[in-house]
């Protein structure tokens, strides 16, 4: 599982590539502990912003600080590449 900071670092190293992740929320303690799946997000890092598309299909551009603020209480499953490149500028320079 990835923390939001680890996921942000992972995305920044692979800027322009879209990844799909499952957002998870840990609730309770001890025997009442549970992990709730909150849905699948598509994420792409582009410079100082992260483009996040949620389970509803709504897309938002978040700064790194906003990303950590919004997703700070979540953990994430493994990041799976979607094969979609969103920033092809370097290929055509």
PEKAPE-V507982 format. One record per residue. N is the residue number from 1. SS is DSSP state (helix for helix, strand for strand, loop for the rest). PSI is psi in whole degrees, -180 to 180 (* if undefined). Layout:
N_SS_PSI ; N_SS_PSI
This chain:
1_loop_148 ; 2_strand_140 ; 3_strand_163 ; 4_helix_-40 ; 5_helix_-41 ; 6_helix_-41 ; 7_helix_-42 ; 8_helix_-43 ; 9_helix_-44 ; 10_helix_-47 ; 11_helix_-40 ; 12_helix_-35 ; 13_helix_-22 ; 14_loop_41 ; 15_loop_137 ; 16_loop_-16 ; 17_strand_140 ; 18_strand_137 ; 19_strand_146 ; 20_strand_131 ; 21_strand_152 ; 22_strand_123 ; 23_strand_134 ; 24_strand_143 ; 25_strand_122 ; 26_strand_128 ; 27_strand_154 ; 28_loop_174 ; 29_loop_158 ; 30_helix_-132 ; 31_helix_-20 ; 32_helix_7 ; 33_loop_140 ; 34_strand_156 ; 35_strand_123 ; 36_strand_130 ; 37_strand_125 ; 38_strand_-7 ; 39_strand_172 ; 40_strand_135 ; 41_strand_143 ; 42_strand_125 ; 43_strand_140 ; 44_strand_128 ; 45_strand_133 ; 46_strand_97 ; 47_loop_-117 ; 48_loop_7 ; 49_strand_159 ; 50_strand_126 ; 51_strand_120 ; 52_strand_126 ; 53_strand_120 ; 54_loop_-179 ; 55_loop_-26 ; 56_loop_-12 ; 57_loop_-3 ; 58_loop_134 ; 59_strand_136 ; 60_strand_146 ; 61_strand_123 ; 62_strand_140 ; 63_strand_168 ; 64_helix_-41 ; 65_helix_-41 ; 66_helix_-41 ; 67_helix_-47 ; 68_helix_-33 ; 69_helix_-45 ; 70_helix_-44 ; 71_helix_11 ; 72_loop_-29 ; 73_loop_1 ; 74_loop_164 ; 75_strand_166 ; 76_strand_146 ; 77_loop_-178 ; 78_loop_142 ; 79_loop_124 ; 80_strand_125 ; 81_strand_139 ; 82_strand_-15 ; 83_strand_0 ; 84_strand_125 ; 85_strand_128 ; 86_loop_-9 ; 87_loop_91 ; 88_loop_8 ; 89_helix_-49 ; 90_helix_-25 ; 91_helix_-23 ; 92_helix_11 ; 93_loop_*
